[in-house]
Amino acid sequence: MWKRRAKTGDSKDKPRLKRRDLLQGKLWKLIRPSRERRLVSRYPKPLGDAESIAADSAASTPKNISGIAIQPVAPTQISSSQWQAIPVFRPPGAIEERQFLAGCTRCNDCADACPYDAIRSAPERLGAIAGTPTIEADTAACMMCKDFPCINACKPGVLVHSIPKVMGTAKVTEHLCLAHHGTSCTDCSEHCPVEDAIQVNQGKPTINEDACVGCGVCRQVCPAPENAILLMPAFIRPTLPTT
C-alpha cells in the first residue's frame, strides 16, 4: 500500500504527489514553487511588428505545394536588344534573322528557282514572318543543290554564298529509330546529300553535328512509325557587315 512519510520542518511548503498523479505521470507537481524563481514569459510584440514579421516571412518563403513552387513569376521586360524571332528553317545561305526580315521583299523568286519545291512561304499565323521563305522538311526537304539556284535568284541579298549553308541540325532519336532496335535500316544515311553528315556504326546511324546542315532529307525519308529524326533550326546565323 502507498504510505505517506511523515514530513518535518517545512513540510507544509513541500508539494505532495497523489497516487493518481503518479500513475498519470504528473511528476511536474513535485517542483517546489519559489518566489525568487519566475517562469519565462514571451510577451507579444506590437501589432505593427507582428505584421512586418509576417510579411518578411511570406516574402522569404515562396508558396509551394509539396515542394513545387507556385509563386507567380514576375513578367520579363524584353528590350530591343533581347529581340528574338520565331525559329524557322530558312533556305541555304540565309543571313541573320533581323537582317533577313528587314531585307526580304517576299518576292518568292527563291521559291520559284528551287527545282524541288522545297521553299515555301511562311503562313499568316506566324505574324511578322508571314510570306517569307521557309523550308518544311516534312513536306519537302532541301536537296542541297550544288549551284544553289535559290541563292542566285535572291535579288535583295538575304540569301548569300559567302556564309555557311547551315539551316539547322538533326538528331537521331534512338528509342524511335528502327536501326537501334535490331532492324536493318539505312535510309537516312543512303539519302543524305551531305558527305559524312550521317555516320553508321554497327548498323546504327548517328548525326555528325560538325557536318550536318539541317537540310531535313533524313527526316523526310525516315520509315519509322514515329519519325526518329529530330530537326532543330539554326537560332543564330551570320550577320552581314553594313555599309
SULNORLIN-V219547 format. One record per backbone hydrogen bond with DSSP energy under -0.5 kcal/mol. CO is the residue of the C=O (numbers start at 1). NH is the residue of the N-H. Records with the same first field share a line. If there is no record, write none. Layout:
CO: NH + NH
//
This chain:
10: 13 + 14
16: 18
18: 22
19: 23
20: 24
21: 26
22: 25
25: 27
26: 29
27: 30
28: 31
41: 43
46: 50
47: 51
48: 52
49: 53
50: 54
51: 55
52: 56
53: 57
54: 58
55: 59
56: 60
57: 61
60: 62
63: 70 + 71
65: 68
67: 69
68: 65
76: 78
77: 79
79: 82
80: 83
88: 90
89: 135
91: 94
93: 160
96: 100
97: 101
98: 102
99: 103
100: 104
108: 112
109: 113
110: 114
114: 117
118: 120 + 136
120: 134
122: 131
123: 126
124: 127
126: 129
127: 130
129: 132
132: 122
134: 120
135: 137
136: 139 + 140
148: 151 + 152
149: 153
150: 154
151: 154
153: 155
158: 95
164: 166
165: 167
167: 234
169: 232
171: 173 + 230
172: 174
173: 176 + 177
178: 181 + 183
179: 182
183: 185
186: 190
187: 191
188: 192
193: 195
194: 197
197: 208
199: 201 + 206
201: 204
203: 205
204: 201
206: 199
207: 209
208: 211 + 212
213: 167 + 168
215: 142
216: 220
217: 221
218: 222
225: 227
228: 173 + 230
229: 231
230: 171
232: 169
233: 235
238: 96
//
